[in-house]
Amino acid sequence: MATKYVGLNRLLKLLILIFCIVFLWLKLDASHRNLFLLFQQFENSVITSYQLTLFILVLMPINWSIEAWKWKLLTNRVSVLNFQDALKGVVVGLGLGSFTPYGIGDYFGRIGLMLNSDRKRLLGPLLLGRMLQLLVTLLFGIYGVGYFFGVTYLAYTCAIIMCAVIFFLILRGILQVNFHSGLSKRLKVYFGLIQDFTPNEIVRVFCISFLRYLVFGFQFFLALHIFLSQTNTQLKMAGITWVFLAKSIIPTFNFLSDLGVREVSAVFFYEKFSIEAEPVILASLLVWLINLLLPIVISWPLIFKLRLIR
């Protein structure tokens, strides 16, 4: 029986790896032929600004290391992970989440490398981490929305405050759920751990989420500067917050981490300010290649270490 499960595990891992490769090939070959026509412009701009490109590349491991730090804190009540294992979980989760609806593969990727029998309880902490990251995205995203529609600073400052209050009320409601009914008891196995987090711990995770947003945003800012050097800083920043917000709220199947949603939302935003689509698309592609595609490729060998069936 054990041999049977080992063989099934290997088959599942192989299928996952094949799906990753196929989806990657189809996405690049079928959906972005227009970008390959612009390859010469892309290559020239990147080579000319090689220092900025290298800086974006250096920020990539920093970005995902911050996410690993957050994941390490979120898992402390179930399993004490060292930083290296936390980083592996984040990278594998990124790879699996790249072709599953709403990134649900991220959960299986992160817990699949863990030995602890209570690892199913980590769904709650993972949800908490995502909610706090979403809150950061919403708070910054309001700035982009306000800039796009020409709303005054006072109006979207009030909107930010309202957004934060509503979000924390929802979070408080989750933390105070009564898990005594039959269904609730079953849900408690997966989500009950959220209630064990103290306010100080939630604030720490929020601050880490804030830091990660800044690093990711700075990468995008540098990419925009390579292709849109004449565009003013405020407009670049507003566009970045708009794009990140769009990626978070627009339902997608999440093929390769929403490749396409980011580009469309960026073009939609910048076209209003008379900026051509090509440099915006190329800047978005550069960020995707460095910050998402590279870690996804790195994650493939680690997929074979997943413990999908026990």
Salt bridges, closest charged atoms under 4 A:
ASP29 OD2 - ARG33 NH2 3.64
GLU67 OE1 - LYS70 NZ 3.19
GLU67 OE2 - ARG110 NH2 2.83
GLU67 OE1 - ARG212 NE 3.64
ASP106 OD1 - ARG110 NE 2.98
ASP106 OD2 - ARG130 NH2 3.13
GLU201 OE1 - ARG77 NH2 2.86
GLU263 OE1 - HIS32 ND1 3.50
